[in-house]
Amino acid sequence: MSQKRILITGAAGFLGSHLCDRFIAEGFHVIAMDNLITGDIRNIEHLFKLENFEFYHHDVSKYVHIPGDLHYILHFASPASPIDYLKIPIQTLKVSSLGTHNLLGLAKAKNARILVASTSEVYGDPLVHPQTEDYWGNVNPIGPRGVYDEAKRFQEAITMAYHTYHKVETRIVRIFNTYGPRMRLNDGRVLPAFIGQALRGEDLTMFGDGSQTRSFCYVADLVEGIRRLLFCDYAQPVNIGNPSEITIREFGEEILKLTGANQKLISLPLPTDDPKQRRPDITKAREILNWEPTISRAEGLRITFDYFKTLSNEELHKKEHRFS
């Protein structure tokens, strides 16, 4: 059997780079694509020496051409943190609309199966808890987060349209909060923000009274869920995340204990449209994919903290305003 070829967009990002590692390890020929607007080439530079890896520095919002056979596409190109999508809102909208359109067209032309990375943000500030895949969400389309939330909702719509009308083999994963090595320390998300503040000796800043909840999934668990979804025969969206829910205040206390920091938790005003609750219902993932997370938050946080401790002093002290 000839070697299977897979295109991974957003390949130099946090999730994309881990997906590159996984499919390289499984013997695929990996074609990585990234415009590096938020990705970091260092995340994949260890793969450049391999014969079954190639990299294209390209923006998927423009026409995408891949010569030769192509069997699978993983579309993970998108700014994914509030700092990024509030800085570059137009690019955020384009990568999930024009970019997804281009890649669905490529999948159709190559007769390839495509999996698109959606997000729990399609649920907005949810009125249903935990969030099931049949919940339509509570999203403000013109709020500051709308450029990301609505881009992903459109991405799901056009993906299903290609599946229904062009018979393209499509898969949709709704990703909940994920963490692990290669996260950007200052990308505005709560976990790297807390760890960065602890390492710098700063107080940990939470929004409001910290009663809002999140559910954190370690990256290796997420990658396994994505792999199983890609190779299953289910075209509807599937939640992949860890249903272990924790308040932001409790999470901050866990980080302080993990890092041994002596700082305290302080409150900042809540951002506009910040979700009050976030917890995946993973019934479908359990039943369809036989998947559930296996790495505890304590274990995952230890690995992630050890990674952040290896960062340079310059990276540690590079600060950006935090939104979520």
N, C-alpha and C positions, 0 to 999 in steps of 0.2 A: 504494500500500500504506500502511495506517495505521501510525503510529509504534509500535514495540514498547515495551512497558512492563516494567521489571524492578525487582523489590524486592531490595534488598541490606540484610541485617541485619548488625549490628555495623559499620555504615557509618562511624562516626567513629573506628574503630580504625585501626591501622597498615595491615593488609591491606585492610579494607573501604573505606578512603578511596581507596586506589590503584585498587581495582575501580570505585568511583564515577567516578573520572577517566577510566578506560579506556572505560567504557560511555557516558558522556556524549560523549566524543570520537568514538564510533562512531554517534552519532545516536539513542541510546535515550532514552526518558523514564525517568529514574532516581528511584525512590522509596526514600529512605534511612531506615533505622530503627535507633535505638540508645537505650538507657536511660542512657548516659553513665556507667555504673558504673566502667568502665575506659577508655572512649573519650574523645576530646578533640574538642570541637566545632570547635576551630581547624583540625583536619585537613580539614574540608569547608566551612568558612565561605566560601571563595572560589567555591563553587558556588551559594550561596544566591541570587545575583542572576539565575540562569539560569531561563528559563521551563520547561525540560525537567528541572528538578530540584525535588524536594520532600522535606521532612524530617519524620519523626514521632518525637517523643521518647516511646518506648514500650518496655516490657519484653516480649519475645516469649514469656516464660514464662506470660504472661496471654493471654487471647483476642486473636487478631490479625484485624483487619478492614481490607481495602483495597477501597475502592469502585472500580467500573469494571473494565475488562478488565485481565488480568495474564497475561503470557506466560512470564516466567521469574522464578525466585527463587534468590538466592545466600544461603545461610544461613551467615554468618560471625560470628554473635553468640556469643561465649564468652570468658571470661578465658582467656588463653593463656600466661601466664608463671607460674612457681612462686610468685612473690610474691603475685600476684592469687589464684590458686586455693587457696593455703594460708590466705589471709586470709578469703576468702568461699567456703568449700567447698560450702555448701548451694546458693548461687546458681549455682555452677559445675555442679553436678549437675542443677539444674532447667533451665538454659538448653539443655542438650543432650538432655534427656529431654522435659520438658513443652514447651519451646520448639520442639524438632524435631517433636513430635507436632502442635502447633498449625500449624506451617508446612507439614507434609505434608498436613494437612487442608485448608489454604488452597489448596495446589497441586491437590489433588483437586477441590475445589469450582470452581476457576478453570480447570481443565484446563491448568495451567501446568507447565513442566518445572522441577524443583528440583535444584540442586547443593548438597550439604552439605559443609562443611569438616571433614574428619577430620584425623588427625595421625599422624605416625610414632610417637607415644607409645602407640598401640595395640599396638605390638610390644614395649613394655616394655624390660627389659634383655635384649636379644635373644640367643638361642642359635644363630641363623642369621645369617650375614654374607656379603655385604650382604643387606638385607631385601627379600624379594620379597612380592608381594601375597598369595600363597597361604600365607605363614607366619602362624600364628595368634597368636604372641606369647608373652611371658613376663612377665605382669603380676601384681603383688601387689594384690589388690582392696581390702585394708584398710590398706595403707601410706599414707604422707602424699601420695603422688602418685596414689593410686587414685581420688580424687574427679574428677580430670581424665581419667585413662586409661580408667577404666571408663565414665565418662559418654560418651566418644567411641566406645567399643566398643558401648554400647547405641544410640547415635545411628546407627551403621552398621546395626545389627540392625533397628531400627524402619524405617529407610529402605528396606532390602531387603524388609521385610514389606509396606510400602505398594506397592512396585514389583511384588511377586509377587502379592499378593492384591487390590489395588485398581487395578493396572495404571497407576499413576502413573509418569510419566517421571522417573526419578531418576538422579543422577550422584553419585559419591563420590570426592573427592580426598583423598589422604593426603599432607599437607604436611610436608616436612622443614624443618629450620632455615632460616629466611628472614630477610633483613636488608635495610636500606635507610633512606632518609629517612622520618621520622615515627615511627620506633621511640621508645619512651620510654627515656630515658637510664638510668633507675633501675628498670627492670622486672624485674631479677633474672637476665636471660639473659646469657650469657657475652660476646657481642660488645659490647653497649652498656656492660656493666660494665667491661670492659677499657678501652674508649675513654674512658669517664668517669673512671676512675682515672688514666689517662695524662694527660688534660686537667687534672685537679686536682693533678697532681704526686705521686700516691700510688703505692705499689707495687701491682703487679697480682696479684690473689689468684686462684689456681687451686685446684681441689679434688684431693686426693691428690697423686700425682707428676706429674699432667698427661698421663698416657699414654692416657687415654680419648679417643675420637675423636668428631668431629662433621663434618658436611658442610653447607656454607653456600651457599644459593641467593639470588641478588640478586632483589629484589622484582619488577622488570620481567619477568624470565624466568618467575617464578612466575605472574604475572598472565596472561602469554601462554599458559602451560600450562593454566590454569583456563579461559580463554576457549575454547581448542580442545576441552577436555573437555566443556564445556557444550553445544557444538554438534555433538558426535560422537554416534554411536549405540551407545555402550558403557555398560552399567549397572553393571558390577563396579568395585570400588575400583581407583584408579590412583595410583601413587606419583608425586609431582611434587617434585623436589629436584635438587640438584647432587651427582653421585656423586664429586666430588673430595674425598677424605677427608683430614683433618689432625688431628694430636693437639692437645690443648688447650695443651700447652707450646709446640709449634711455632706455634700460632696467636697465643699471647701474644707470642712473639718477633716475629712479623709486625706486630702492633699497635705494639710498641715502636719498630720500625724506621719504620713509617708515620708515627707521631706525633713521632718524634725525641725521645722521652722518655728520661731517664737512669735510670729506676727499674728495679727488678728484679722477677722473678717469685717469689712466696712461696706456700707450700702451706697449705691448710686441710683439715680432715677431710672425707672424702667424705660427702655427704648420703645418707640412706637411699634405696635403690632407684635411685640415679643410674645411668643407662645407661652401660655401658663402651664400647659401640661404636654408631655411628649412621652408616649410609651407605645411600642408596636404590639398589635395582636399578631402573633406569628403562627396562628392555627394553620393557615395555608402552607407556609413553609414546612411545618412539621408533617402535614399530611401528604403534600405533593412532592416535596424534595427530601423528606426524611431528614430535615436539617433543624438544628437548634444550636445556640452557642455553647461552647464547651469550656471556654477560658474565663475564669472568674475575674471580676473587676480588680480584686486585690492583685492577682497575678499579672494581669495586663498592665495595671498602673506601675508595678515594679519595673517591668520591661521598658515601658515608655519613659519613666523617670530616669532609668539608667542611660537611655539614649540621649535625653536632653542634657544630662550632665556632661556628655562628651562634646557639646557645642562650644564654639569659640567664645571668648569674652565679648567680641564684637557682635556676634549673633545674639548672645544672651541679652545685651543691652540695647539692641535695636528695638525701638518702641513704636508702636502704631496704635491709634485710638481703637478701643474695643467697643463693639456694638452688641454682641450676643454671646 
